[in-house]
Amino acid sequence: MDIKDIMGIKGDKGPAAKKMKEATQKKPEGVSREVWQITKGMAQDALAPVVPTHAGLKGKRKVTARKVAWSWQPFKNSARADTLMLRHWVKTGTGGTMLPGSNGGDVGGDYAFSKYNKKVDMVMYNDEEYESLLQFDPEWSKAETDHLFDLLARFDLRFVVVQDRWMYQEAKAGAGGRGGV
């Protein structure tokens, strides 16, 4: 049944002629659908290449790297006061040898980065030096100076941190003591 039958128009009642399908070309792999729709009727020679090709390009470099394995190795840190034995992963070669630059030098020994843990040598004073050189402010006590030196030693002379942590309270509470710097 077609439109002519629905509208009541007389036409030839013969079997409908089957249309012959045109031979369709298959889309090659690696070409997007949009590009194939635009270029399928054109000859391949008619299209100019968008990107120039260079015949002298080098081939892909062949990498012959050795296999790298990792091992869980113990070490101790000399920056710590206790004898805690820690462990970390270290690169090893195929035969179990330590690779250069893999922190393998600290296996079983001292931690490789402990050499960067530097402590400041604090200059201290005795009672005679305090009385002759440091006692010039009557509002500042020896206990406050001791507390200041303790904080400086604890925070490696970082004065900004020491000022932030400064909370000295005199033993005589409310007797005109200074609460901060």
Solvent accessible surface area in square Angstrom, and as a share of the most:
residue,aa,sasa,rsa
1,M,198,0.89
2,D,77,0.40
3,I,114,0.58
4,K,92,0.39
5,D,64,0.33
6,I,120,0.61
7,M,130,0.58
8,G,61,0.59
9,I,102,0.52
10,K,189,0.80
11,G,33,0.32
12,D,131,0.68
13,K,168,0.71
14,G,47,0.45
15,P,138,0.87
16,A,96,0.74
17,A,97,0.75
18,K,189,0.80
19,K,190,0.81
20,M,177,0.79
21,K,191,0.81
22,E,150,0.67
23,A,106,0.82
24,T,122,0.71
25,Q,123,0.55
26,K,188,0.80
27,K,96,0.41
28,P,62,0.39
29,E,172,0.77
30,G,88,0.84
31,V,47,0.27
32,S,57,0.37
33,R,157,0.57
34,E,98,0.44
35,V,76,0.44
36,W,30,0.11
37,Q,101,0.45
38,I,125,0.64
39,T,21,0.12
40,K,97,0.41
41,G,77,0.74
42,M,97,0.43
43,A,67,0.52
44,Q,129,0.57
45,D,140,0.73
46,A,76,0.59
47,L,70,0.35
48,A,83,0.65
49,P,108,0.68
50,V,142,0.82
51,V,108,0.62
52,P,92,0.58
53,T,127,0.74
54,H,118,0.53
55,A,115,0.89
56,G,74,0.71
57,L,135,0.67
58,K,194,0.82
59,G,70,0.67
60,K,194,0.82
61,R,190,0.69
62,K,184,0.78
63,V,100,0.57
64,T,133,0.78
65,A,82,0.64
66,R,158,0.58
67,K,159,0.67
68,V,72,0.41
69,A,48,0.37
70,W,138,0.48
71,S,28,0.18
72,W,120,0.42
73,Q,37,0.16
74,P,37,0.23
75,F,13,0.05
76,K,99,0.42
77,N,34,0.17
78,S,76,0.49
79,A,47,0.37
80,R,107,0.39
81,A,117,0.91
82,D,77,0.40
83,T,134,0.78
84,L,75,0.37
85,M,102,0.46
86,L,59,0.29
87,R,122,0.44
88,H,35,0.16
89,W,150,0.53
90,V,1,0.00
91,K,78,0.33
92,T,8,0.05
93,G,5,0.05
94,T,104,0.61
95,G,70,0.67
96,G,49,0.48
97,T,91,0.53
98,M,69,0.31
99,L,21,0.11
100,P,115,0.72
101,G,89,0.86
102,S,16,0.10
103,N,57,0.29
104,G,15,0.14
105,G,82,0.79
106,D,1,0.00
107,V,47,0.27
108,G,40,0.39
109,G,25,0.24
110,D,66,0.34
111,Y,58,0.22
112,A,35,0.27
113,F,102,0.42
114,S,16,0.10
115,K,127,0.54
116,Y,147,0.56
117,N,71,0.36
118,K,153,0.65
119,K,149,0.63
120,V,67,0.39
121,D,133,0.69
122,M,48,0.21
123,V,127,0.73
124,M,114,0.51
125,Y,38,0.14
126,N,84,0.43
127,D,93,0.48
128,E,140,0.63
129,E,73,0.33
130,Y,9,0.03
131,E,117,0.53
132,S,87,0.56
133,L,127,0.63
134,L,66,0.33
135,Q,107,0.48
136,F,168,0.70
137,D,54,0.28
138,P,134,0.84
139,E,121,0.54
140,W,56,0.20
141,S,43,0.28
142,K,74,0.31
143,A,52,0.41
144,E,2,0.01
145,T,8,0.05
146,D,54,0.28
147,H,56,0.25
148,L,51,0.25
149,F,40,0.17
150,D,90,0.46
151,L,11,0.05
152,L,14,0.07
153,A,51,0.40
154,R,172,0.63
155,F,28,0.11
156,D,39,0.20
157,L,65,0.32
158,R,131,0.48
159,F,134,0.56
160,V,125,0.72
161,V,42,0.24
162,V,7,0.04
163,Q,119,0.53
164,D,100,0.52
165,R,120,0.44
166,W,20,0.07
167,M,154,0.69
168,Y,31,0.12
169,Q,129,0.57
170,E,54,0.24
171,A,111,0.86
172,K,136,0.58
173,A,101,0.78
174,G,84,0.81
175,A,65,0.50
176,G,73,0.70
177,G,36,0.34
178,R,80,0.29
179,G,43,0.42
180,G,40,0.39
181,V,116,0.67
